[in-house]
């Protein structure tokens, strides 16, 4: 939703700038819109990387726990024979 609001604001800024005949203002509005969109993309990418790293760490933790359980089960099987 945040990205939609930023893109909407950028489009409105470009629309208002297009009404102006001041090329410097148009260029500034265009650059601001591009920078805002790039910042949003970087934030989203950073969030994705963090989520993926968390998921990988959780999977590794589960694998280690499962291996520990398998060793414990094997020990119990040896003791019960």
PDB file with SEQRES, HELIX, SHEET and CRYST1 records, atoms N, CA, C and O in Angstrom:
SEQRES   1 A   81  UNK UNK UNK UNK UNK UNK UNK UNK UNK UNK UNK UNK UNK          
SEQRES   2 A   81  UNK UNK UNK UNK UNK UNK UNK UNK UNK UNK UNK UNK UNK          
SEQRES   3 A   81  UNK UNK UNK UNK UNK UNK UNK UNK UNK UNK UNK UNK UNK          
SEQRES   4 A   81  UNK UNK UNK UNK UNK UNK UNK UNK UNK UNK UNK UNK UNK          
SEQRES   5 A   81  UNK UNK UNK UNK UNK UNK UNK UNK UNK UNK UNK UNK UNK          
SEQRES   6 A   81  UNK UNK UNK UNK UNK UNK UNK UNK UNK UNK UNK UNK UNK          
SEQRES   7 A   81  UNK UNK UNK                                                  
HELIX    1 AA1 UNK A    2  UNK A   19  1                                  18    
HELIX    2 AA2 UNK A   23  UNK A   80  1                                  58    
CRYST1    1.000    1.000    1.000  90.00  90.00  90.00 P 1           1          
ATOM      1  N   UNK A   1       0.833  -1.180   0.000  1.00  0.00           N  
ATOM      2  CA  UNK A   1       0.000   0.000   0.000  1.00  0.00           C  
ATOM      3  C   UNK A   1       0.881   1.247   0.000  1.00  0.00           C  
ATOM      4  O   UNK A   1       0.568   2.242  -0.655  1.00  0.00           O  
ATOM      5  N   UNK A   2       1.983   1.180   0.741  1.00  0.00           N  
ATOM      6  CA  UNK A   2       2.895   2.316   0.828  1.00  0.00           C  
ATOM      7  C   UNK A   2       3.487   2.626  -0.546  1.00  0.00           C  
ATOM      8  O   UNK A   2       3.647   3.787  -0.921  1.00  0.00           O  
ATOM      9  N   UNK A   3       3.810   1.557  -1.292  1.00  0.00           N  
ATOM     10  CA  UNK A   3       4.397   1.743  -2.619  1.00  0.00           C  
ATOM     11  C   UNK A   3       3.395   2.404  -3.560  1.00  0.00           C  
ATOM     12  O   UNK A   3       3.762   3.250  -4.375  1.00  0.00           O  
ATOM     13  N   UNK A   4       2.132   2.012  -3.440  1.00  0.00           N  
ATOM     14  CA  UNK A   4       1.083   2.596  -4.283  1.00  0.00           C  
ATOM     15  C   UNK A   4       0.959   4.086  -3.990  1.00  0.00           C  
ATOM     16  O   UNK A   4       0.813   4.893  -4.908  1.00  0.00           O  
ATOM     17  N   UNK A   5       1.018   4.447  -2.717  1.00  0.00           N  
ATOM     18  CA  UNK A   5       0.903   5.859  -2.345  1.00  0.00           C  
ATOM     19  C   UNK A   5       2.077   6.660  -2.893  1.00  0.00           C  
ATOM     20  O   UNK A   5       1.898   7.785  -3.360  1.00  0.00           O  
ATOM     21  N   UNK A   6       3.270   6.090  -2.839  1.00  0.00           N  
ATOM     22  CA  UNK A   6       4.454   6.795  -3.341  1.00  0.00           C  
ATOM     23  C   UNK A   6       4.366   6.966  -4.853  1.00  0.00           C  
ATOM     24  O   UNK A   6       4.658   8.037  -5.384  1.00  0.00           O  
ATOM     25  N   UNK A   7       3.960   5.896  -5.541  1.00  0.00           N  
ATOM     26  CA  UNK A   7       3.840   5.978  -7.003  1.00  0.00           C  
ATOM     27  C   UNK A   7       2.756   6.978  -7.383  1.00  0.00           C  
ATOM     28  O   UNK A   7       2.922   7.750  -8.327  1.00  0.00           O  
ATOM     29  N   UNK A   8       1.645   6.965  -6.647  1.00  0.00           N  
ATOM     30  CA  UNK A   8       0.552   7.915  -6.920  1.00  0.00           C  
ATOM     31  C   UNK A   8       1.045   9.349  -6.736  1.00  0.00           C  
ATOM     32  O   UNK A   8       0.762  10.221  -7.557  1.00  0.00           O  
ATOM     33  N   UNK A   9       1.784   9.586  -5.648  1.00  0.00           N  
ATOM     34  CA  UNK A   9       2.316  10.929  -5.413  1.00  0.00           C  
ATOM     35  C   UNK A   9       3.281  11.335  -6.520  1.00  0.00           C  
ATOM     36  O   UNK A   9       3.295  12.488  -6.951  1.00  0.00           O  
ATOM     37  N   UNK A  10       4.082  10.388  -6.973  1.00  0.00           N  
ATOM     38  CA  UNK A  10       5.032  10.682  -8.044  1.00  0.00           C  
ATOM     39  C   UNK A  10       4.293  11.036  -9.335  1.00  0.00           C  
ATOM     40  O   UNK A  10       4.673  11.974 -10.036  1.00  0.00           O  
ATOM     41  N   UNK A  11       3.244  10.287  -9.644  1.00  0.00           N  
ATOM     42  CA  UNK A  11       2.466  10.549 -10.863  1.00  0.00           C  
ATOM     43  C   UNK A  11       1.804  11.922 -10.776  1.00  0.00           C  
ATOM     44  O   UNK A  11       1.796  12.679 -11.747  1.00  0.00           O  
ATOM     45  N   UNK A  12       1.248  12.238  -9.602  1.00  0.00           N  
ATOM     46  CA  UNK A  12       0.630  13.557  -9.438  1.00  0.00           C  
ATOM     47  C   UNK A  12       1.662  14.673  -9.572  1.00  0.00           C  
ATOM     48  O   UNK A  12       1.391  15.709 -10.180  1.00  0.00           O  
ATOM     49  N   UNK A  13       2.844  14.456  -9.003  1.00  0.00           N  
ATOM     50  CA  UNK A  13       3.900  15.461  -9.118  1.00  0.00           C  
ATOM     51  C   UNK A  13       4.302  15.652 -10.577  1.00  0.00           C  
ATOM     52  O   UNK A  13       4.531  16.776 -11.022  1.00  0.00           O  
ATOM     53  N   UNK A  14       4.386  14.558 -11.312  1.00  0.00           N  
ATOM     54  CA  UNK A  14       4.733  14.657 -12.739  1.00  0.00           C  
ATOM     55  C   UNK A  14       3.629  15.370 -13.512  1.00  0.00           C  
ATOM     56  O   UNK A  14       3.907  16.159 -14.415  1.00  0.00           O  
ATOM     57  N   UNK A  15       2.373  15.091 -13.157  1.00  0.00           N  
ATOM     58  CA  UNK A  15       1.250  15.748 -13.828  1.00  0.00           C  
ATOM     59  C   UNK A  15       1.255  17.242 -13.589  1.00  0.00           C  
ATOM     60  O   UNK A  15       1.042  18.024 -14.515  1.00  0.00           O  
ATOM     61  N   UNK A  16       1.498  17.641 -12.354  1.00  0.00           N  
ATOM     62  CA  UNK A  16       1.575  19.070 -12.050  1.00  0.00           C  
ATOM     63  C   UNK A  16       2.784  19.710 -12.722  1.00  0.00           C  
ATOM     64  O   UNK A  16       2.707  20.840 -13.206  1.00  0.00           O  
ATOM     65  N   UNK A  17       3.880  18.997 -12.750  1.00  0.00           N  
ATOM     66  CA  UNK A  17       5.085  19.535 -13.373  1.00  0.00           C  
ATOM     67  C   UNK A  17       4.888  19.700 -14.883  1.00  0.00           C  
ATOM     68  O   UNK A  17       5.448  20.611 -15.492  1.00  0.00           O  
ATOM     69  N   UNK A  18       4.097  18.820 -15.474  1.00  0.00           N  
ATOM     70  CA  UNK A  18       3.863  18.897 -16.919  1.00  0.00           C  
ATOM     71  C   UNK A  18       3.092  20.166 -17.280  1.00  0.00           C  
ATOM     72  O   UNK A  18       3.230  20.673 -18.393  1.00  0.00           O  
ATOM     73  N   UNK A  19       2.299  20.675 -16.370  1.00  0.00           N  
ATOM     74  CA  UNK A  19       1.563  21.913 -16.620  1.00  0.00           C  
ATOM     75  C   UNK A  19       2.492  23.123 -16.611  1.00  0.00           C  
ATOM     76  O   UNK A  19       2.190  24.158 -17.205  1.00  0.00           O  
ATOM     77  N   UNK A  20       3.588  22.982 -15.953  1.00  0.00           N  
ATOM     78  CA  UNK A  20       4.575  24.055 -15.864  1.00  0.00           C  
ATOM     79  C   UNK A  20       5.436  24.084 -17.119  1.00  0.00           C  
ATOM     80  O   UNK A  20       5.709  23.042 -17.714  1.00  0.00           O  
ATOM     81  N   UNK A  21       5.852  25.248 -17.510  1.00  0.00           N  
ATOM     82  CA  UNK A  21       6.763  25.345 -18.652  1.00  0.00           C  
ATOM     83  C   UNK A  21       8.209  25.448 -18.177  1.00  0.00           C  
ATOM     84  O   UNK A  21       9.123  25.605 -18.986  1.00  0.00           O  
ATOM     85  N   UNK A  22       8.410  25.360 -16.882  1.00  0.00           N  
ATOM     86  CA  UNK A  22       9.739  25.466 -16.294  1.00  0.00           C  
ATOM     87  C   UNK A  22      10.418  24.099 -16.366  1.00  0.00           C  
ATOM     88  O   UNK A  22      10.095  23.201 -15.588  1.00  0.00           O  
ATOM     89  N   UNK A  23      11.360  23.941 -17.299  1.00  0.00           N  
ATOM     90  CA  UNK A  23      12.030  22.650 -17.489  1.00  0.00           C  
ATOM     91  C   UNK A  23      12.816  22.225 -16.257  1.00  0.00           C  
ATOM     92  O   UNK A  23      12.905  21.031 -15.971  1.00  0.00           O  
ATOM     93  N   UNK A  24      13.381  23.165 -15.527  1.00  0.00           N  
ATOM     94  CA  UNK A  24      14.130  22.822 -14.316  1.00  0.00           C  
ATOM     95  C   UNK A  24      13.203  22.170 -13.294  1.00  0.00           C  
ATOM     96  O   UNK A  24      13.574  21.189 -12.650  1.00  0.00           O  
ATOM     97  N   UNK A  25      12.008  22.711 -13.149  1.00  0.00           N  
ATOM     98  CA  UNK A  25      11.038  22.134 -12.206  1.00  0.00           C  
ATOM     99  C   UNK A  25      10.585  20.762 -12.678  1.00  0.00           C  
ATOM    100  O   UNK A  25      10.433  19.844 -11.872  1.00  0.00           O  
ATOM    101  N   UNK A  26      10.367  20.617 -13.993  1.00  0.00           N  
ATOM    102  CA  UNK A  26       9.979  19.313 -14.545  1.00  0.00           C  
ATOM    103  C   UNK A  26      11.067  18.278 -14.302  1.00  0.00           C  
ATOM    104  O   UNK A  26      10.776  17.150 -13.903  1.00  0.00           O  
ATOM    105  N   UNK A  27      12.306  18.653 -14.537  1.00  0.00           N  
ATOM    106  CA  UNK A  27      13.420  17.726 -14.330  1.00  0.00           C  
ATOM    107  C   UNK A  27      13.541  17.349 -12.860  1.00  0.00           C  
ATOM    108  O   UNK A  27      13.790  16.187 -12.538  1.00  0.00           O  
ATOM    109  N   UNK A  28      13.370  18.311 -11.971  1.00  0.00           N  
ATOM    110  CA  UNK A  28      13.459  18.030 -10.536  1.00  0.00           C  
ATOM    111  C   UNK A  28      12.348  17.075 -10.115  1.00  0.00           C  
ATOM    112  O   UNK A  28      12.588  16.151  -9.338  1.00  0.00           O  
ATOM    113  N   UNK A  29      11.141  17.287 -10.618  1.00  0.00           N  
ATOM    114  CA  UNK A  29      10.021  16.399 -10.283  1.00  0.00           C  
ATOM    115  C   UNK A  29      10.279  14.994 -10.801  1.00  0.00           C  
ATOM    116  O   UNK A  29      10.007  14.012 -10.110  1.00  0.00           O  
ATOM    117  N   UNK A  30      10.805  14.896 -12.022  1.00  0.00           N  
ATOM    118  CA  UNK A  30      11.109  13.581 -12.594  1.00  0.00           C  
ATOM    119  C   UNK A  30      12.179  12.867 -11.771  1.00  0.00           C  
ATOM    120  O   UNK A  30      12.056  11.676 -11.483  1.00  0.00           O  
ATOM    121  N   UNK A  31      13.211  13.587 -11.399  1.00  0.00           N  
ATOM    122  CA  UNK A  31      14.290  12.980 -10.620  1.00  0.00           C  
ATOM    123  C   UNK A  31      13.803  12.556  -9.251  1.00  0.00           C  
ATOM    124  O   UNK A  31      14.194  11.502  -8.751  1.00  0.00           O  
ATOM    125  N   UNK A  32      12.957  13.364  -8.642  1.00  0.00           N  
ATOM    126  CA  UNK A  32      12.404  13.013  -7.332  1.00  0.00           C  
ATOM    127  C   UNK A  32      11.554  11.754  -7.422  1.00  0.00           C  
ATOM    128  O   UNK A  32      11.643  10.873  -6.567  1.00  0.00           O  
ATOM    129  N   UNK A  33      10.735  11.673  -8.457  1.00  0.00           N  
ATOM    130  CA  UNK A  33       9.886  10.486  -8.636  1.00  0.00           C  
ATOM    131  C   UNK A  33      10.736   9.234  -8.834  1.00  0.00           C  
ATOM    132  O   UNK A  33      10.443   8.183  -8.265  1.00  0.00           O  
ATOM    133  N   UNK A  34      11.775   9.348  -9.631  1.00  0.00           N  
ATOM    134  CA  UNK A  34      12.664   8.203  -9.880  1.00  0.00           C  
ATOM    135  C   UNK A  34      13.371   7.797  -8.591  1.00  0.00           C  
ATOM    136  O   UNK A  34      13.470   6.610  -8.280  1.00  0.00           O  
ATOM    137  N   UNK A  35      13.864   8.786  -7.838  1.00  0.00           N  
ATOM    138  CA  UNK A  35      14.565   8.478  -6.582  1.00  0.00           C  
ATOM    139  C   UNK A  35      13.620   7.838  -5.572  1.00  0.00           C  
ATOM    140  O   UNK A  35      14.007   6.900  -4.876  1.00  0.00           O  
ATOM    141  N   UNK A  36      12.394   8.329  -5.483  1.00  0.00           N  
ATOM    142  CA  UNK A  36      11.430   7.740  -4.547  1.00  0.00           C  
ATOM    143  C   UNK A  36      11.105   6.297  -4.927  1.00  0.00           C  
ATOM    144  O   UNK A  36      11.032   5.420  -4.067  1.00  0.00           O  
ATOM    145  N   UNK A  37      10.913   6.065  -6.207  1.00  0.00           N  
ATOM    146  CA  UNK A  37      10.616   4.699  -6.657  1.00  0.00           C  
ATOM    147  C   UNK A  37      11.807   3.779  -6.398  1.00  0.00           C  
ATOM    148  O   UNK A  37      11.627   2.633  -5.985  1.00  0.00           O  
ATOM    149  N   UNK A  38      13.010   4.268  -6.637  1.00  0.00           N  
ATOM    150  CA  UNK A  38      14.209   3.453  -6.389  1.00  0.00           C  
ATOM    151  C   UNK A  38      14.360   3.149  -4.908  1.00  0.00           C  
ATOM    152  O   UNK A  38      14.706   2.026  -4.540  1.00  0.00           O  
ATOM    153  N   UNK A  39      14.108   4.123  -4.064  1.00  0.00           N  
ATOM    154  CA  UNK A  39      14.204   3.906  -2.613  1.00  0.00           C  
ATOM    155  C   UNK A  39      13.188   2.868  -2.156  1.00  0.00           C  
ATOM    156  O   UNK A  39      13.488   2.021  -1.314  1.00  0.00           O  
ATOM    157  N   UNK A  40      11.993   2.940  -2.713  1.00  0.00           N  
ATOM    158  CA  UNK A  40      10.959   1.958  -2.368  1.00  0.00           C  
ATOM    159  C   UNK A  40      11.382   0.565  -2.802  1.00  0.00           C  
ATOM    160  O   UNK A  40      11.221  -0.394  -2.047  1.00  0.00           O  
ATOM    161  N   UNK A  41      11.920   0.442  -4.008  1.00  0.00           N  
ATOM    162  CA  UNK A  41      12.375  -0.859  -4.503  1.00  0.00           C  
ATOM    163  C   UNK A  41      13.481  -1.425  -3.628  1.00  0.00           C  
ATOM    164  O   UNK A  41      13.495  -2.623  -3.344  1.00  0.00           O  
ATOM    165  N   UNK A  42      14.402  -0.580  -3.200  1.00  0.00           N  
ATOM    166  CA  UNK A  42      15.498  -1.037  -2.336  1.00  0.00           C  
ATOM    167  C   UNK A  42      14.946  -1.508  -0.998  1.00  0.00           C  
ATOM    168  O   UNK A  42      15.385  -2.531  -0.473  1.00  0.00           O  
ATOM    169  N   UNK A  43      13.987  -0.771  -0.440  1.00  0.00           N  
ATOM    170  CA  UNK A  43      13.387  -1.189   0.834  1.00  0.00           C  
ATOM    171  C   UNK A  43      12.683  -2.530   0.708  1.00  0.00           C  
ATOM    172  O   UNK A  43      12.821  -3.390   1.578  1.00  0.00           O  
ATOM    173  N   UNK A  44      11.936  -2.713  -0.362  1.00  0.00           N  
ATOM    174  CA  UNK A  44      11.223  -3.970  -0.577  1.00  0.00           C  
ATOM    175  C   UNK A  44      12.215  -5.108  -0.756  1.00  0.00           C  
ATOM    176  O   UNK A  44      12.024  -6.193  -0.205  1.00  0.00           O  
ATOM    177  N   UNK A  45      13.270  -4.869  -1.519  1.00  0.00           N  
ATOM    178  CA  UNK A  45      14.286  -5.904  -1.726  1.00  0.00           C  
ATOM    179  C   UNK A  45      14.960  -6.265  -0.414  1.00  0.00           C  
ATOM    180  O   UNK A  45      15.226  -7.437  -0.146  1.00  0.00           O  
ATOM    181  N   UNK A  46      15.233  -5.267   0.397  1.00  0.00           N  
ATOM    182  CA  UNK A  46      15.852  -5.532   1.701  1.00  0.00           C  
ATOM    183  C   UNK A  46      14.953  -6.367   2.596  1.00  0.00           C  
ATOM    184  O   UNK A  46      15.418  -7.268   3.294  1.00  0.00           O  
ATOM    185  N   UNK A  47      13.660  -6.059   2.569  1.00  0.00           N  
ATOM    186  CA  UNK A  47      12.707  -6.835   3.366  1.00  0.00           C  
ATOM    187  C   UNK A  47      12.633  -8.276   2.881  1.00  0.00           C  
ATOM    188  O   UNK A  47      12.550  -9.201   3.689  1.00  0.00           O  
ATOM    189  N   UNK A  48      12.664  -8.473   1.556  1.00  0.00           N  
ATOM    190  CA  UNK A  48      12.626  -9.825   0.994  1.00  0.00           C  
ATOM    191  C   UNK A  48      13.863 -10.619   1.407  1.00  0.00           C  
ATOM    192  O   UNK A  48      13.761 -11.793   1.761  1.00  0.00           O  
ATOM    193  N   UNK A  49      15.015  -9.986   1.362  1.00  0.00           N  
ATOM    194  CA  UNK A  49      16.260 -10.658   1.742  1.00  0.00           C  
ATOM    195  C   UNK A  49      16.201 -11.080   3.200  1.00  0.00           C  
ATOM    196  O   UNK A  49      16.591 -12.196   3.544  1.00  0.00           O  
ATOM    197  N   UNK A  50      15.715 -10.193   4.055  1.00  0.00           N  
ATOM    198  CA  UNK A  50      15.616 -10.504   5.483  1.00  0.00           C  
ATOM    199  C   UNK A  50      14.660 -11.663   5.720  1.00  0.00           C  
ATOM    200  O   UNK A  50      14.964 -12.573   6.492  1.00  0.00           O  
ATOM    201  N   UNK A  51      13.516 -11.637   5.065  1.00  0.00           N  
ATOM    202  CA  UNK A  51      12.540 -12.718   5.230  1.00  0.00           C  
ATOM    203  C   UNK A  51      13.105 -14.045   4.747  1.00  0.00           C  
ATOM    204  O   UNK A  51      12.910 -15.076   5.392  1.00  0.00           O  
ATOM    205  N   UNK A  52      13.804 -14.027   3.616  1.00  0.00           N  
ATOM    206  CA  UNK A  52      14.392 -15.261   3.086  1.00  0.00           C  
ATOM    207  C   UNK A  52      15.497 -15.789   3.991  1.00  0.00           C  
ATOM    208  O   UNK A  52      15.619 -16.999   4.181  1.00  0.00           O  
ATOM    209  N   UNK A  53      16.298 -14.892   4.546  1.00  0.00           N  
ATOM    210  CA  UNK A  53      17.356 -15.317   5.462  1.00  0.00           C  
ATOM    211  C   UNK A  53      16.749 -15.921   6.728  1.00  0.00           C  
ATOM    212  O   UNK A  53      17.232 -16.938   7.227  1.00  0.00           O  
ATOM    213  N   UNK A  54      15.704 -15.305   7.240  1.00  0.00           N  
ATOM    214  CA  UNK A  54      15.026 -15.850   8.424  1.00  0.00           C  
ATOM    215  C   UNK A  54      14.473 -17.238   8.142  1.00  0.00           C  
ATOM    216  O   UNK A  54      14.603 -18.142   8.968  1.00  0.00           O  
ATOM    217  N   UNK A  55      13.862 -17.407   6.988  1.00  0.00           N  
ATOM    218  CA  UNK A  55      13.297 -18.710   6.628  1.00  0.00           C  
ATOM    219  C   UNK A  55      14.400 -19.768   6.510  1.00  0.00           C  
ATOM    220  O   UNK A  55      14.226 -20.904   6.952  1.00  0.00           O  
ATOM    221  N   UNK A  56      15.530 -19.390   5.915  1.00  0.00           N  
ATOM    222  CA  UNK A  56      16.642 -20.335   5.777  1.00  0.00           C  
ATOM    223  C   UNK A  56      17.214 -20.715   7.137  1.00  0.00           C  
ATOM    224  O   UNK A  56      17.533 -21.880   7.377  1.00  0.00           O  
ATOM    225  N   UNK A  57      17.342 -19.737   8.026  1.00  0.00           N  
ATOM    226  CA  UNK A  57      17.841 -20.035   9.377  1.00  0.00           C  
ATOM    227  C   UNK A  57      16.871 -20.936  10.136  1.00  0.00           C  
ATOM    228  O   UNK A  57      17.293 -21.853  10.841  1.00  0.00           O  
ATOM    229  N   UNK A  58      15.582 -20.678   9.993  1.00  0.00           N  
ATOM    230  CA  UNK A  58      14.594 -21.542  10.644  1.00  0.00           C  
ATOM    231  C   UNK A  58      14.650 -22.962  10.111  1.00  0.00           C  
ATOM    232  O   UNK A  58      14.545 -23.920  10.877  1.00  0.00           O  
ATOM    233  N   UNK A  59      14.814 -23.102   8.810  1.00  0.00           N  
ATOM    234  CA  UNK A  59      14.913 -24.437   8.211  1.00  0.00           C  
ATOM    235  C   UNK A  59      16.164 -25.164   8.706  1.00  0.00           C  
ATOM    236  O   UNK A  59      16.117 -26.358   9.003  1.00  0.00           O  
ATOM    237  N   UNK A  60      17.283 -24.439   8.793  1.00  0.00           N  
ATOM    238  CA  UNK A  60      18.520 -25.048   9.296  1.00  0.00           C  
ATOM    239  C   UNK A  60      18.367 -25.460  10.756  1.00  0.00           C  
ATOM    240  O   UNK A  60      18.821 -26.531  11.159  1.00  0.00           O  
ATOM    241  N   UNK A  61      17.728 -24.608  11.539  1.00  0.00           N  
ATOM    242  CA  UNK A  61      17.486 -24.923  12.957  1.00  0.00           C  
ATOM    243  C   UNK A  61      16.634 -26.180  13.083  1.00  0.00           C  
ATOM    244  O   UNK A  61      16.911 -27.047  13.913  1.00  0.00           O  
ATOM    245  N   UNK A  62      15.598 -26.274  12.257  1.00  0.00           N  
ATOM    246  CA  UNK A  62      14.741 -27.461  12.286  1.00  0.00           C  
ATOM    247  C   UNK A  62      15.511 -28.714  11.879  1.00  0.00           C  
ATOM    248  O   UNK A  62      15.316 -29.780  12.464  1.00  0.00           O  
ATOM    249  N   UNK A  63      16.375 -28.592  10.892  1.00  0.00           N  
ATOM    250  CA  UNK A  63      17.162 -29.745  10.442  1.00  0.00           C  
ATOM    251  C   UNK A  63      18.104 -30.222  11.546  1.00  0.00           C  
ATOM    252  O   UNK A  63      18.251 -31.425  11.765  1.00  0.00           O  
ATOM    253  N   UNK A  64      18.733 -29.287  12.234  1.00  0.00           N  
ATOM    254  CA  UNK A  64      19.637 -29.652  13.332  1.00  0.00           C  
ATOM    255  C   UNK A  64      18.849 -30.323  14.458  1.00  0.00           C  
ATOM    256  O   UNK A  64      19.288 -31.324  15.024  1.00  0.00           O  
ATOM    257  N   UNK A  65      17.684 -29.763  14.774  1.00  0.00           N  
ATOM    258  CA  UNK A  65      16.852 -30.356  15.824  1.00  0.00           C  
ATOM    259  C   UNK A  65      16.397 -31.761  15.443  1.00  0.00           C  
ATOM    260  O   UNK A  65      16.381 -32.660  16.284  1.00  0.00           O  
ATOM    261  N   UNK A  66      16.027 -31.949  14.179  1.00  0.00           N  
ATOM    262  CA  UNK A  66      15.608 -33.273  13.709  1.00  0.00           C  
ATOM    263  C   UNK A  66      16.762 -34.267  13.778  1.00  0.00           C  
ATOM    264  O   UNK A  66      16.565 -35.426  14.144  1.00  0.00           O  
ATOM    265  N   UNK A  67      17.954 -33.822  13.432  1.00  0.00           N  
ATOM    266  CA  UNK A  67      19.115 -34.708  13.505  1.00  0.00           C  
ATOM    267  C   UNK A  67      19.386 -35.101  14.953  1.00  0.00           C  
ATOM    268  O   UNK A  67      19.695 -36.257  15.241  1.00  0.00           O  
ATOM    269  N   UNK A  68      19.269 -34.140  15.860  1.00  0.00           N  
ATOM    270  CA  UNK A  68      19.452 -34.441  17.287  1.00  0.00           C  
ATOM    271  C   UNK A  68      18.428 -35.442  17.778  1.00  0.00           C  
ATOM    272  O   UNK A  68      18.758 -36.339  18.554  1.00  0.00           O  
ATOM    273  N   UNK A  69      17.197 -35.303  17.339  1.00  0.00           N  
ATOM    274  CA  UNK A  69      16.144 -36.246  17.718  1.00  0.00           C  
ATOM    275  C   UNK A  69      16.429 -37.641  17.167  1.00  0.00           C  
ATOM    276  O   UNK A  69      16.180 -38.643  17.838  1.00  0.00           O  
ATOM    277  N   UNK A  70      16.949 -37.700  15.945  1.00  0.00           N  
ATOM    278  CA  UNK A  70      17.274 -38.994  15.349  1.00  0.00           C  
ATOM    279  C   UNK A  70      18.380 -39.690  16.139  1.00  0.00           C  
ATOM    280  O   UNK A  70      18.322 -40.902  16.350  1.00  0.00           O  
ATOM    281  N   UNK A  71      19.376 -38.938  16.573  1.00  0.00           N  
ATOM    282  CA  UNK A  71      20.464 -39.516  17.371  1.00  0.00           C  
ATOM    283  C   UNK A  71      19.916 -40.020  18.703  1.00  0.00           C  
ATOM    284  O   UNK A  71      20.259 -41.111  19.157  1.00  0.00           O  
ATOM    285  N   UNK A  72      19.069 -39.216  19.314  1.00  0.00           N  
ATOM    286  CA  UNK A  72      18.480 -39.620  20.598  1.00  0.00           C  
ATOM    287  C   UNK A  72      17.632 -40.879  20.443  1.00  0.00           C  
ATOM    288  O   UNK A  72      17.680 -41.777  21.283  1.00  0.00           O  
ATOM    289  N   UNK A  73      16.862 -40.936  19.367  1.00  0.00           N  
ATOM    290  CA  UNK A  73      16.051 -42.126  19.112  1.00  0.00           C  
ATOM    291  C   UNK A  73      16.919 -43.357  18.890  1.00  0.00           C  
ATOM    292  O   UNK A  73      16.587 -44.451  19.347  1.00  0.00           O  
ATOM    293  N   UNK A  74      18.024 -43.174  18.191  1.00  0.00           N  
ATOM    294  CA  UNK A  74      18.930 -44.299  17.950  1.00  0.00           C  
ATOM    295  C   UNK A  74      19.552 -44.777  19.267  1.00  0.00           C  
ATOM    296  O   UNK A  74      19.704 -45.981  19.477  1.00  0.00           O  
ATOM    297  N   UNK A  75      19.906 -43.862  20.137  1.00  0.00           N  
ATOM    298  CA  UNK A  75      20.455 -44.229  21.440  1.00  0.00           C  
ATOM    299  C   UNK A  75      19.429 -45.006  22.254  1.00  0.00           C  
ATOM    300  O   UNK A  75      19.750 -46.013  22.885  1.00  0.00           O  
ATOM    301  N   UNK A  76      18.195 -44.524  22.230  1.00  0.00           N  
ATOM    302  CA  UNK A  76      17.145 -45.226  22.966  1.00  0.00           C  
ATOM    303  C   UNK A  76      16.908 -46.619  22.410  1.00  0.00           C  
ATOM    304  O   UNK A  76      16.658 -47.554  23.169  1.00  0.00           O  
ATOM    305  N   UNK A  77      16.984 -46.768  21.098  1.00  0.00           N  
ATOM    306  CA  UNK A  77      16.802 -48.077  20.491  1.00  0.00           C  
ATOM    307  C   UNK A  77      17.904 -49.033  20.918  1.00  0.00           C  
ATOM    308  O   UNK A  77      17.635 -50.207  21.168  1.00  0.00           O  
ATOM    309  N   UNK A  78      19.133 -48.555  21.005  1.00  0.00           N  
ATOM    310  CA  UNK A  78      20.260 -49.392  21.424  1.00  0.00           C  
ATOM    311  C   UNK A  78      20.083 -49.803  22.884  1.00  0.00           C  
ATOM    312  O   UNK A  78      20.342 -50.951  23.245  1.00  0.00           O  
ATOM    313  N   UNK A  79      19.647 -48.877  23.710  1.00  0.00           N  
ATOM    314  CA  UNK A  79      19.460 -49.174  25.133  1.00  0.00           C  
ATOM    315  C   UNK A  79      18.334 -50.173  25.369  1.00  0.00           C  
ATOM    316  O   UNK A  79      18.395 -50.952  26.321  1.00  0.00           O  
ATOM    317  N   UNK A  80      17.319 -50.164  24.529  1.00  0.00           N  
ATOM    318  CA  UNK A  80      16.165 -51.033  24.709  1.00  0.00           C  
ATOM    319  C   UNK A  80      16.385 -52.441  24.159  1.00  0.00           C  
ATOM    320  O   UNK A  80      15.528 -53.299  24.368  1.00  0.00           O  
ATOM    321  N   UNK A  81      17.454 -52.711  23.488  1.00  0.00           N  
ATOM    322  CA  UNK A  81      17.689 -54.039  22.910  1.00  0.00           C  
ATOM    323  C   UNK A  81      18.358 -54.939  23.890  1.00  0.00           C  
ATOM    324  O   UNK A  81      18.634 -56.097  23.577  1.00  0.00           O  
TER     325      UNK A  81                                                      
END                                                                             
